Amino acid sequence: MAAAEPKTPAGTAAARRLARSCWSAFWDYETPKVIVVKNRRLGIVYRTVQLLILLYFVWYVFIVQKSYQDRETGPESSVITKVKGITSSEHKVWDVEEYVKPPEGGSVFSIITRIEVTPFQTLGTCAESMRVRNATCDSDEDCVAGQLDMLGNGLRTGRCVPYYHGSSKTCEVSAWCPVEDGASVSQFLGKMAPNFTILIKNSIHYPKFQFSKGNIENRKDGYLKHCTFHEVSDLYCPIFKLGYIVEQAGENFTQLAHAGGVIGVIINWDCDLDLSASKCNPKYSFRRLDPKHVPASSGYNFRFAKYYKVNGSTTRTLIKAYGIRIDVIVHGQAGKFSLIPTIINLATALTSIGVGSFLCDWILLTFMNKNKVYSHKKFDKMVDAPKRGAGPGLGASEPSQQDCALTDARGLAQL
C-alpha cells in the first residue's frame, strides 16, 4: 500500500492562494460597471452639471483666461520723461529747469506748483518756530541750554526771546536764521501749469517670447512736435498735458496745485502674441495715489535750498515746495499658444466632468427612497467560503462560482 502524501499546512496554502491572486490581479483588466438609472429628474441634474462644467472650461478657462497659452507677467521696462512749458509767479518767470525735480527725466518726478520761500538765511541765533513742541516760553528758566529737539530747527541757547511777530516768546536756537515760518513768503506757480506737456517714452520687452515694443510711433515727419495724446487717433503720441492727467485722475487742479499730491500714470501692456504685433497696444489710466482723505498725511511737499555767498558769508534761500508728483507705473502680461498648458487644461476639463457622476451617486445613495436598491446594484459583494465537499482540516479554499455569485436581490426595473 502506497504511503499517503503529506498534507500541506493551511498557512502555506493560504499564502499560495494570495500569491496566485496577486499575480492574477497584475495581468487582469478592471473596468467599472455601468448602471442606467431610469429617473428623469436625476438625469436632468446630471446633464446640467456636465453642461455647466463644460461651459466654465470652454468660455471662462479657454476664451476669457486663455489658459491654452504660456504666459509671462511683468515685462522688462524703461521709462524716459520730459516736461516742457513756462509759468510765472508774483515775482518771476519759471522754466523747466526750476520747477521740475529731479531733472533727469525718470519714471518719478515732481512739478512744483507752489513754494514757500525763506530768503537770506544765515547761521546764527534766532527764535524757534512756534510749531515746535514746548518752544514757547515766559522766561529763560523755561529754556534748557544745549537741548536739541529732533523736530525743531536747531540747538537751544537757554534764552527766551520775542517771536518774529506778535507778543509771544519762544526759546532761542542756534540754527539757520530766520526759521522757516518766521519769514517765509508764498508764491503760486500753477497759473499756467495745466498746459505743461509731459512726454512719457516707454519701451517694454518680454524675454520669454523675445518680443519688444515701444509707445512712440516710428515716423520721421516731425509727428511728435505737433501732436498730443488721444486714445483713438493719437495712441502712439505719448505727450500729455498736465491738466489732462489731473482731470483723468478725477482731481481739481487748483486744489491739487496748492496742497500737492501724487498722480499715477499706469501703462498696461496686455499682449496676445498669437495675433500680430500691431494688436499689442498700451493702455493708459490715471489715478491719485496718496491718501487725500487722511488730513494728517494728505498732500505732497518737500524742501530744498540754494546756497550762495554774500560778503564772504554763506547764505541760503530755503524753499518748501508743493507740487504734483508723477509716478509712471508699467505692468502687463503676454501670452502665446503652448501645447503643455493646453493638454493640462483639457485633462482637467475631462476629469471635472466626472463631478456630475459623483453628485448624482451621492443623491441616489443619500436622498432617494430606493437608495438601497441602487447600492445593491452598484456595489457587488463576494463571500469567500470553503469548497463544498472538502474534507475537514483542509482549511478555506478558493470560492466556487456559486459562492462568488453577485448579490442581485432586485432588478434594474425597480430603480
PASEFI-346605 format. One record per residue (C-alpha): y, x, z; residue number from 0. Coordinates in pm, whole numbers, plus 50000, padded with zeros to 5 digits. Each point is the difference from the previous one (the first is absolute). Layout:
BEGIN
@v: Y u: X w: Z num: NUM $
...
//
This chain:
BEGIN
@v: 50000 u: 50000 w: 50000 num: 0 $
@v: 50332 u: 50138 w: 49893 num: 1 $
@v: 50247 u: 50089 w: 50268 num: 2 $
@v: 50299 u: 49759 w: 50036 num: 3 $
@v: 50334 u: 50128 w: 49875 num: 4 $
@v: 50247 u: 50073 w: 50277 num: 5 $
@v: 50268 u: 49733 w: 50048 num: 6 $
@v: 50359 u: 50087 w: 49912 num: 7 $
@v: 50229 u: 49970 w: 50300 num: 8 $
@v: 50241 u: 49702 w: 49988 num: 9 $
@v: 50309 u: 50227 w: 50028 num: 10 $
@v: 49895 u: 50207 w: 49698 num: 11 $
@v: 49941 u: 49687 w: 49792 num: 12 $
@v: 50343 u: 49863 w: 50090 num: 13 $
@v: 50162 u: 50331 w: 49904 num: 14 $
@v: 49825 u: 49996 w: 49663 num: 15 $
@v: 50113 u: 49642 w: 49934 num: 16 $
@v: 50357 u: 50095 w: 50088 num: 17 $
@v: 49985 u: 50301 w: 49765 num: 18 $
@v: 49863 u: 49785 w: 49715 num: 19 $
@v: 50270 u: 49740 w: 50065 num: 20 $
@v: 50281 u: 50258 w: 49993 num: 21 $
@v: 49863 u: 50161 w: 49683 num: 22 $
@v: 49973 u: 49658 w: 49836 num: 23 $
@v: 50356 u: 49911 w: 50104 num: 24 $
@v: 50124 u: 50321 w: 49835 num: 25 $
@v: 49865 u: 49893 w: 49660 num: 26 $
@v: 50051 u: 49623 w: 50026 num: 27 $
@v: 50304 u: 49820 w: 49859 num: 28 $
@v: 50164 u: 49738 w: 50218 num: 29 $
@v: 50224 u: 49719 w: 49875 num: 30 $
@v: 50164 u: 49717 w: 50194 num: 31 $
@v: 49872 u: 49649 w: 49957 num: 32 $
@v: 50238 u: 49752 w: 49838 num: 33 $
@v: 50018 u: 49649 w: 50145 num: 34 $
@v: 50185 u: 49725 w: 49814 num: 35 $
@v: 50162 u: 49757 w: 50245 num: 36 $
@v: 50086 u: 49662 w: 49843 num: 37 $
@v: 50323 u: 49933 w: 50191 num: 38 $
@v: 50317 u: 49927 w: 49802 num: 39 $
@v: 50250 u: 50070 w: 50279 num: 40 $
@v: 49839 u: 50331 w: 50084 num: 41 $
@v: 49994 u: 50091 w: 49632 num: 42 $
@v: 50372 u: 49926 w: 49967 num: 43 $
@v: 50075 u: 50222 w: 50301 num: 44 $
@v: 49787 u: 50278 w: 49854 num: 45 $
@v: 50164 u: 49992 w: 49656 num: 46 $
@v: 50349 u: 49965 w: 50149 num: 47 $
@v: 49955 u: 50311 w: 50215 num: 48 $
@v: 49870 u: 50193 w: 49700 num: 49 $
@v: 50294 u: 49881 w: 49787 num: 50 $
@v: 50257 u: 50101 w: 50265 num: 51 $
@v: 49846 u: 50344 w: 50037 num: 52 $
@v: 49993 u: 50043 w: 49622 num: 53 $
@v: 50364 u: 49892 w: 49966 num: 54 $
@v: 50103 u: 50237 w: 50279 num: 55 $
@v: 49845 u: 50301 w: 49831 num: 56 $
@v: 50103 u: 49910 w: 49644 num: 57 $
@v: 50358 u: 49891 w: 50073 num: 58 $
@v: 50108 u: 50192 w: 50311 num: 59 $
@v: 49782 u: 50314 w: 50005 num: 60 $
@v: 49988 u: 50074 w: 49628 num: 61 $
@v: 50315 u: 49836 w: 49857 num: 62 $
@v: 50253 u: 50022 w: 50287 num: 63 $
@v: 49879 u: 50313 w: 50182 num: 64 $
@v: 49859 u: 50164 w: 49686 num: 65 $
@v: 49715 u: 50144 w: 50201 num: 66 $
@v: 49834 u: 50128 w: 49684 num: 67 $
@v: 50256 u: 50282 w: 49997 num: 68 $
@v: 50011 u: 50337 w: 50169 num: 69 $
@v: 50332 u: 50014 w: 50187 num: 70 $
@v: 50250 u: 50255 w: 50124 num: 71 $
@v: 50277 u: 49915 w: 50245 num: 72 $
@v: 50313 u: 50195 w: 50082 num: 73 $
@v: 50121 u: 50181 w: 49687 num: 74 $
@v: 50149 u: 50345 w: 50010 num: 75 $
@v: 50373 u: 49940 w: 49963 num: 76 $
@v: 50334 u: 50176 w: 49963 num: 77 $
@v: 50344 u: 49842 w: 50045 num: 78 $
@v: 50338 u: 50136 w: 49888 num: 79 $
@v: 50319 u: 49804 w: 50068 num: 80 $
@v: 50359 u: 50035 w: 49887 num: 81 $
@v: 50304 u: 49797 w: 50114 num: 82 $
@v: 50321 u: 49960 w: 49797 num: 83 $
@v: 50335 u: 49839 w: 50080 num: 84 $
@v: 50326 u: 50049 w: 50187 num: 85 $
@v: 50165 u: 49800 w: 50276 num: 86 $
@v: 50304 u: 50017 w: 50223 num: 87 $
@v: 50094 u: 49946 w: 50363 num: 88 $
@v: 50338 u: 49954 w: 50167 num: 89 $
@v: 50076 u: 50371 w: 49975 num: 90 $
@v: 49810 u: 50157 w: 49707 num: 91 $
@v: 49772 u: 49968 w: 49697 num: 92 $
@v: 49630 u: 50076 w: 50056 num: 93 $
@v: 49757 u: 50131 w: 49741 num: 94 $
@v: 49622 u: 50041 w: 49997 num: 95 $
@v: 50007 u: 50344 w: 50162 num: 96 $
@v: 50157 u: 49849 w: 50314 num: 97 $
@v: 49833 u: 49663 w: 50055 num: 98 $
@v: 49636 u: 50079 w: 49906 num: 99 $
@v: 49786 u: 50173 w: 50267 num: 100 $
@v: 49796 u: 50207 w: 49935 num: 101 $
@v: 50111 u: 50098 w: 49651 num: 102 $
@v: 49662 u: 50126 w: 49874 num: 103 $
@v: 49899 u: 49667 w: 49845 num: 104 $
@v: 49671 u: 49932 w: 50179 num: 105 $
@v: 49817 u: 49679 w: 50076 num: 106 $
@v: 50205 u: 49942 w: 50318 num: 107 $
@v: 50380 u: 50023 w: 49994 num: 108 $
@v: 50304 u: 49834 w: 50156 num: 109 $
@v: 50317 u: 49860 w: 49843 num: 110 $
@v: 50287 u: 50008 w: 50251 num: 111 $
@v: 50199 u: 49675 w: 50007 num: 112 $
@v: 50204 u: 50040 w: 50322 num: 113 $
@v: 50102 u: 50296 w: 50215 num: 114 $
@v: 50156 u: 50062 w: 50339 num: 115 $
@v: 50188 u: 50330 w: 49981 num: 116 $
@v: 50096 u: 50213 w: 50300 num: 117 $
@v: 50226 u: 50276 w: 49856 num: 118 $
@v: 50111 u: 50333 w: 50144 num: 119 $
@v: 49733 u: 50043 w: 50265 num: 120 $
@v: 50013 u: 50335 w: 50178 num: 121 $
@v: 49802 u: 50152 w: 50283 num: 122 $
@v: 50177 u: 49928 w: 50328 num: 123 $
@v: 50015 u: 49753 w: 50288 num: 124 $
@v: 50078 u: 49629 w: 49980 num: 125 $
@v: 49912 u: 49661 w: 50146 num: 126 $
@v: 49643 u: 49880 w: 49955 num: 127 $
@v: 49928 u: 49685 w: 49802 num: 128 $
@v: 49993 u: 49676 w: 50198 num: 129 $
@v: 49678 u: 49909 w: 49819 num: 130 $
@v: 49814 u: 50267 w: 50197 num: 131 $
@v: 49829 u: 49879 w: 50315 num: 132 $
@v: 50181 u: 50086 w: 50329 num: 133 $
@v: 50285 u: 50163 w: 49808 num: 134 $
@v: 50277 u: 49792 w: 50162 num: 135 $
@v: 50151 u: 50134 w: 50321 num: 136 $
@v: 50279 u: 49950 w: 50254 num: 137 $
@v: 50026 u: 50356 w: 50137 num: 138 $
@v: 49853 u: 50347 w: 49953 num: 139 $
@v: 49736 u: 49921 w: 50263 num: 140 $
@v: 49837 u: 49761 w: 49750 num: 141 $
@v: 49943 u: 50283 w: 49750 num: 142 $
@v: 49739 u: 50270 w: 50068 num: 143 $
@v: 50086 u: 50335 w: 49843 num: 144 $
@v: 49729 u: 50142 w: 49775 num: 145 $
@v: 49829 u: 49663 w: 49950 num: 146 $
@v: 49868 u: 49944 w: 49647 num: 147 $
@v: 49921 u: 49654 w: 49867 num: 148 $
@v: 49768 u: 50013 w: 49700 num: 149 $
@v: 50167 u: 49687 w: 49860 num: 150 $
@v: 50349 u: 50133 w: 50059 num: 151 $
@v: 50225 u: 50239 w: 49808 num: 152 $
@v: 50012 u: 50311 w: 50218 num: 153 $
@v: 49982 u: 50179 w: 50338 num: 154 $
@v: 50203 u: 49844 w: 50283 num: 155 $
@v: 50270 u: 50216 w: 50158 num: 156 $
@v: 50029 u: 49804 w: 50327 num: 157 $
@v: 50345 u: 49852 w: 49926 num: 158 $
@v: 50093 u: 49634 w: 49960 num: 159 $
@v: 50259 u: 49962 w: 49720 num: 160 $
@v: 50183 u: 49709 w: 49829 num: 161 $
@v: 49826 u: 49844 w: 49703 num: 162 $
@v: 50148 u: 50014 w: 49650 num: 163 $
@v: 50150 u: 49652 w: 50024 num: 164 $
@v: 50045 u: 49752 w: 50281 num: 165 $
@v: 50006 u: 50066 w: 50371 num: 166 $
@v: 49634 u: 50095 w: 50042 num: 167 $
@v: 49870 u: 50342 w: 50097 num: 168 $
@v: 49684 u: 50187 w: 49905 num: 169 $
@v: 49843 u: 50331 w: 50096 num: 170 $
@v: 50121 u: 50298 w: 49804 num: 171 $
@v: 49749 u: 50185 w: 49780 num: 172 $
@v: 49991 u: 50328 w: 49814 num: 173 $
@v: 49920 u: 49896 w: 49642 num: 174 $
@v: 50136 u: 49944 w: 49650 num: 175 $
@v: 50327 u: 49823 w: 50077 num: 176 $
@v: 50117 u: 49732 w: 49968 num: 177 $
@v: 49669 u: 49815 w: 50027 num: 178 $
@v: 49903 u: 49754 w: 49731 num: 179 $
@v: 50109 u: 49663 w: 50140 num: 180 $
@v: 50325 u: 50143 w: 50129 num: 181 $
@v: 50159 u: 50078 w: 49663 num: 182 $
@v: 49774 u: 49870 w: 49719 num: 183 $
@v: 50144 u: 49820 w: 49698 num: 184 $
@v: 49793 u: 49752 w: 49797 num: 185 $
@v: 50001 u: 50002 w: 49618 num: 186 $
@v: 49817 u: 49756 w: 49770 num: 187 $
@v: 49851 u: 50140 w: 49678 num: 188 $
@v: 49811 u: 49693 w: 49883 num: 189 $
@v: 50267 u: 49834 w: 49789 num: 190 $
@v: 49860 u: 50128 w: 49669 num: 191 $
@v: 49657 u: 50097 w: 50127 num: 192 $
@v: 49817 u: 49698 w: 49846 num: 193 $
@v: 50065 u: 50154 w: 49657 num: 194 $
@v: 49839 u: 50335 w: 50083 num: 195 $
@v: 49707 u: 50066 w: 49766 num: 196 $
@v: 49674 u: 50153 w: 50119 num: 197 $
@v: 49754 u: 50161 w: 49759 num: 198 $
@v: 49645 u: 49998 w: 50139 num: 199 $
@v: 49773 u: 50220 w: 49791 num: 200 $
@v: 49635 u: 49955 w: 50092 num: 201 $
@v: 49682 u: 50155 w: 49858 num: 202 $
@v: 49647 u: 49916 w: 50114 num: 203 $
@v: 49658 u: 50152 w: 49937 num: 204 $
@v: 49647 u: 49870 w: 50070 num: 205 $
@v: 49783 u: 50316 w: 50009 num: 206 $
@v: 49666 u: 49815 w: 49995 num: 207 $
@v: 50080 u: 49849 w: 49661 num: 208 $
@v: 50233 u: 50277 w: 49876 num: 209 $
@v: 50273 u: 49742 w: 49940 num: 210 $
@v: 50374 u: 50068 w: 50031 num: 211 $
@v: 50309 u: 49793 w: 49929 num: 212 $
@v: 50370 u: 49986 w: 50082 num: 213 $
@v: 50255 u: 49722 w: 50042 num: 214 $
@v: 50251 u: 50126 w: 49739 num: 215 $
@v: 49978 u: 49905 w: 49635 num: 216 $
@v: 49945 u: 50291 w: 49765 num: 217 $
@v: 50305 u: 49961 w: 49775 num: 218 $
@v: 50248 u: 50249 w: 49858 num: 219 $
@v: 50293 u: 49770 w: 49915 num: 220 $
@v: 50187 u: 50029 w: 50330 num: 221 $
@v: 49836 u: 49682 w: 50126 num: 222 $
@v: 50042 u: 50090 w: 50369 num: 223 $
@v: 50375 u: 50053 w: 49963 num: 224 $
@v: 50081 u: 49636 w: 49940 num: 225 $
@v: 49712 u: 49796 w: 50149 num: 226 $
@v: 49931 u: 49846 w: 50341 num: 227 $
@v: 49674 u: 49864 w: 50132 num: 228 $
@v: 49879 u: 49658 w: 49888 num: 229 $
@v: 49649 u: 49881 w: 50084 num: 230 $
@v: 49936 u: 49867 w: 49647 num: 231 $
@v: 50225 u: 50173 w: 49748 num: 232 $
@v: 50054 u: 50339 w: 50172 num: 233 $
@v: 49694 u: 50059 w: 50215 num: 234 $
@v: 49996 u: 50370 w: 49915 num: 235 $
@v: 50366 u: 50058 w: 50084 num: 236 $
@v: 49974 u: 50077 w: 50376 num: 237 $
@v: 50376 u: 49997 w: 50063 num: 238 $
@v: 50091 u: 49755 w: 50277 num: 239 $
@v: 50337 u: 49896 w: 50135 num: 240 $
@v: 50021 u: 50028 w: 50378 num: 241 $
@v: 50128 u: 49643 w: 50023 num: 242 $
@v: 49697 u: 49878 w: 49802 num: 243 $
@v: 49758 u: 50177 w: 50236 num: 244 $
@v: 50165 u: 49852 w: 50309 num: 245 $
@v: 50009 u: 49654 w: 49843 num: 246 $
@v: 49630 u: 50015 w: 49904 num: 247 $
@v: 49921 u: 50097 w: 50359 num: 248 $
@v: 50173 u: 49680 w: 50115 num: 249 $
@v: 50286 u: 50169 w: 50187 num: 250 $
@v: 50378 u: 49953 w: 50017 num: 251 $
@v: 50159 u: 50316 w: 49862 num: 252 $
@v: 50315 u: 49998 w: 50216 num: 253 $
@v: 49808 u: 49957 w: 50325 num: 254 $
@v: 49746 u: 50263 w: 49901 num: 255 $
@v: 50274 u: 50246 w: 49902 num: 256 $
@v: 50172 u: 49967 w: 50339 num: 257 $
@v: 49695 u: 50028 w: 50226 num: 258 $
@v: 49766 u: 50195 w: 49771 num: 259 $
@v: 49637 u: 49930 w: 49923 num: 260 $
@v: 49685 u: 50119 w: 49824 num: 261 $
@v: 49892 u: 49852 w: 49666 num: 262 $
@v: 49659 u: 50068 w: 49850 num: 263 $
@v: 49955 u: 50026 w: 49624 num: 264 $
@v: 49628 u: 49944 w: 49947 num: 265 $
@v: 49846 u: 50106 w: 49668 num: 266 $
@v: 49651 u: 49864 w: 49944 num: 267 $
@v: 49772 u: 50142 w: 49728 num: 268 $
@v: 49695 u: 49772 w: 49967 num: 269 $
@v: 49823 u: 50116 w: 49685 num: 270 $
@v: 49696 u: 49855 w: 49824 num: 271 $
@v: 49890 u: 50302 w: 49797 num: 272 $
@v: 49753 u: 49791 w: 49799 num: 273 $
@v: 50312 u: 49883 w: 49817 num: 274 $
@v: 50250 u: 50212 w: 49807 num: 275 $
@v: 50244 u: 50228 w: 50183 num: 276 $
@v: 50290 u: 49773 w: 49898 num: 277 $
@v: 49863 u: 49733 w: 50234 num: 278 $
@v: 50046 u: 50229 w: 50302 num: 279 $
@v: 50358 u: 49926 w: 50106 num: 280 $
@v: 50196 u: 50055 w: 50323 num: 281 $
@v: 50095 u: 49702 w: 50214 num: 282 $
@v: 50309 u: 50029 w: 50220 num: 283 $
@v: 50068 u: 49816 w: 50323 num: 284 $
@v: 50271 u: 50040 w: 50263 num: 285 $
@v: 50013 u: 49919 w: 50370 num: 286 $
@v: 50175 u: 50106 w: 50317 num: 287 $
@v: 49791 u: 50230 w: 50216 num: 288 $
@v: 50196 u: 50041 w: 50327 num: 289 $
@v: 49981 u: 49729 w: 50271 num: 290 $
@v: 50334 u: 49826 w: 49946 num: 291 $
@v: 49921 u: 49722 w: 50251 num: 292 $
@v: 49963 u: 50246 w: 50289 num: 293 $
@v: 50354 u: 50069 w: 50133 num: 294 $
@v: 49900 u: 50317 w: 50183 num: 295 $
@v: 49880 u: 50177 w: 49683 num: 296 $
@v: 50157 u: 49820 w: 49706 num: 297 $
@v: 50209 u: 50182 w: 49743 num: 298 $
@v: 49991 u: 50359 w: 49882 num: 299 $
@v: 50234 u: 50292 w: 50074 num: 300 $
@v: 49998 u: 50376 w: 50041 num: 301 $
@v: 50246 u: 50280 w: 50084 num: 302 $
@v: 50099 u: 50322 w: 49831 num: 303 $
@v: 50293 u: 50241 w: 50029 num: 304 $
@v: 50217 u: 50209 w: 49771 num: 305 $
@v: 50118 u: 50334 w: 50142 num: 306 $
@v: 50306 u: 50204 w: 49911 num: 307 $
@v: 50243 u: 50255 w: 50149 num: 308 $
@v: 50350 u: 49918 w: 50128 num: 309 $
@v: 50208 u: 50295 w: 50121 num: 310 $
@v: 49683 u: 50201 w: 50053 num: 311 $
@v: 49828 u: 49738 w: 50221 num: 312 $
@v: 49701 u: 49794 w: 49896 num: 313 $
@v: 50083 u: 49635 w: 49940 num: 314 $
@v: 49784 u: 49717 w: 49875 num: 315 $
@v: 50022 u: 49644 w: 49877 num: 316 $
@v: 49727 u: 49781 w: 50147 num: 317 $
@v: 49884 u: 49712 w: 49780 num: 318 $
@v: 49786 u: 49710 w: 50116 num: 319 $
@v: 49870 u: 49847 w: 49677 num: 320 $
@v: 49871 u: 49648 w: 49948 num: 321 $
@v: 49817 u: 49942 w: 49677 num: 322 $
@v: 49722 u: 49852 w: 49795 num: 323 $
@v: 49687 u: 50212 w: 50005 num: 324 $
@v: 49772 u: 49962 w: 49698 num: 325 $
@v: 49627 u: 50066 w: 50042 num: 326 $
@v: 49809 u: 50014 w: 49671 num: 327 $
@v: 49635 u: 49912 w: 50070 num: 328 $
@v: 49736 u: 50038 w: 49729 num: 329 $
@v: 49651 u: 49853 w: 50020 num: 330 $
@v: 49741 u: 49844 w: 49774 num: 331 $
@v: 49642 u: 50013 w: 49882 num: 332 $
@v: 49814 u: 50055 w: 49675 num: 333 $
@v: 49663 u: 49869 w: 49889 num: 334 $
@v: 49763 u: 50065 w: 49713 num: 335 $
@v: 49657 u: 49861 w: 49909 num: 336 $
@v: 49709 u: 50180 w: 50160 num: 337 $
@v: 49629 u: 49921 w: 49983 num: 338 $
@v: 49920 u: 50077 w: 50364 num: 339 $
@v: 50233 u: 49744 w: 50172 num: 340 $
@v: 49901 u: 49746 w: 49733 num: 341 $
@v: 49628 u: 50035 w: 50082 num: 342 $
@v: 50067 u: 49993 w: 50375 num: 343 $
@v: 50204 u: 49680 w: 49983 num: 344 $
@v: 49756 u: 49830 w: 49762 num: 345 $
@v: 49713 u: 50079 w: 50239 num: 346 $
@v: 50207 u: 49866 w: 50290 num: 347 $
@v: 50073 u: 49682 w: 49806 num: 348 $
@v: 49634 u: 49939 w: 49912 num: 349 $
@v: 49894 u: 50067 w: 50358 num: 350 $
@v: 50266 u: 49768 w: 50142 num: 351 $
@v: 49874 u: 49708 w: 49792 num: 352 $
@v: 49696 u: 50001 w: 50231 num: 353 $
@v: 50227 u: 49878 w: 50281 num: 354 $
@v: 49951 u: 49650 w: 49859 num: 355 $
@v: 49625 u: 50017 w: 50062 num: 356 $
@v: 50052 u: 50129 w: 50354 num: 357 $
@v: 50245 u: 49718 w: 50079 num: 358 $
@v: 49774 u: 49728 w: 49860 num: 359 $
@v: 49694 u: 50140 w: 50181 num: 360 $
@v: 50198 u: 49992 w: 50323 num: 361 $
@v: 50101 u: 49636 w: 49937 num: 362 $
@v: 49638 u: 49902 w: 49922 num: 363 $
@v: 49856 u: 50172 w: 50304 num: 364 $
@v: 50271 u: 49885 w: 50242 num: 365 $
@v: 50153 u: 49665 w: 49908 num: 366 $
@v: 49772 u: 49806 w: 49764 num: 367 $
@v: 49750 u: 49752 w: 50147 num: 368 $
@v: 49706 u: 50152 w: 49809 num: 369 $
@v: 50064 u: 50355 w: 50103 num: 370 $
@v: 49645 u: 50045 w: 50132 num: 371 $
@v: 49854 u: 49904 w: 49663 num: 372 $
@v: 50221 u: 50258 w: 49829 num: 373 $
@v: 49906 u: 50260 w: 50258 num: 374 $
@v: 49630 u: 49941 w: 49928 num: 375 $
@v: 50057 u: 50041 w: 49628 num: 376 $
@v: 50226 u: 50304 w: 50022 num: 377 $
@v: 49807 u: 50206 w: 50254 num: 378 $
@v: 49623 u: 50056 w: 49949 num: 379 $
@v: 49801 u: 50070 w: 50313 num: 380 $
@v: 49673 u: 50199 w: 49984 num: 381 $
@v: 49740 u: 50015 w: 50276 num: 382 $
@v: 49792 u: 50316 w: 50040 num: 383 $
@v: 49653 u: 49877 w: 50117 num: 384 $
@v: 49647 u: 50158 w: 50014 num: 385 $
@v: 49761 u: 49948 w: 49707 num: 386 $
@v: 49771 u: 49707 w: 50039 num: 387 $
@v: 49641 u: 50097 w: 50070 num: 388 $
@v: 50088 u: 50345 w: 50127 num: 389 $
@v: 49784 u: 50115 w: 50281 num: 390 $
@v: 50136 u: 50052 w: 50347 num: 391 $
@v: 50153 u: 50334 w: 50073 num: 392 $
@v: 50126 u: 50057 w: 49646 num: 393 $
@v: 50357 u: 49912 w: 50098 num: 394 $
@v: 50266 u: 49847 w: 49778 num: 395 $
@v: 49941 u: 50025 w: 49629 num: 396 $
@v: 50209 u: 49931 w: 49688 num: 397 $
@v: 50096 u: 49634 w: 49980 num: 398 $
@v: 49826 u: 49782 w: 49747 num: 399 $
@v: 50185 u: 49803 w: 49732 num: 400 $
@v: 49965 u: 49684 w: 50205 num: 401 $
@v: 50144 u: 50169 w: 50308 num: 402 $
@v: 50293 u: 50125 w: 49791 num: 403 $
@v: 50069 u: 49656 w: 49856 num: 404 $
@v: 50374 u: 49922 w: 49985 num: 405 $
@v: 50121 u: 49751 w: 50252 num: 406 $
@v: 50103 u: 49705 w: 49783 num: 407 $
@v: 50003 u: 49694 w: 50216 num: 408 $
@v: 50218 u: 49790 w: 49774 num: 409 $
@v: 50090 u: 49989 w: 49630 num: 410 $
@v: 50325 u: 50093 w: 49832 num: 411 $
@v: 50068 u: 49635 w: 49931 num: 412 $
@v: 50088 u: 49953 w: 50368 num: 413 $
@v: 50302 u: 50227 w: 49959 num: 414 $
//
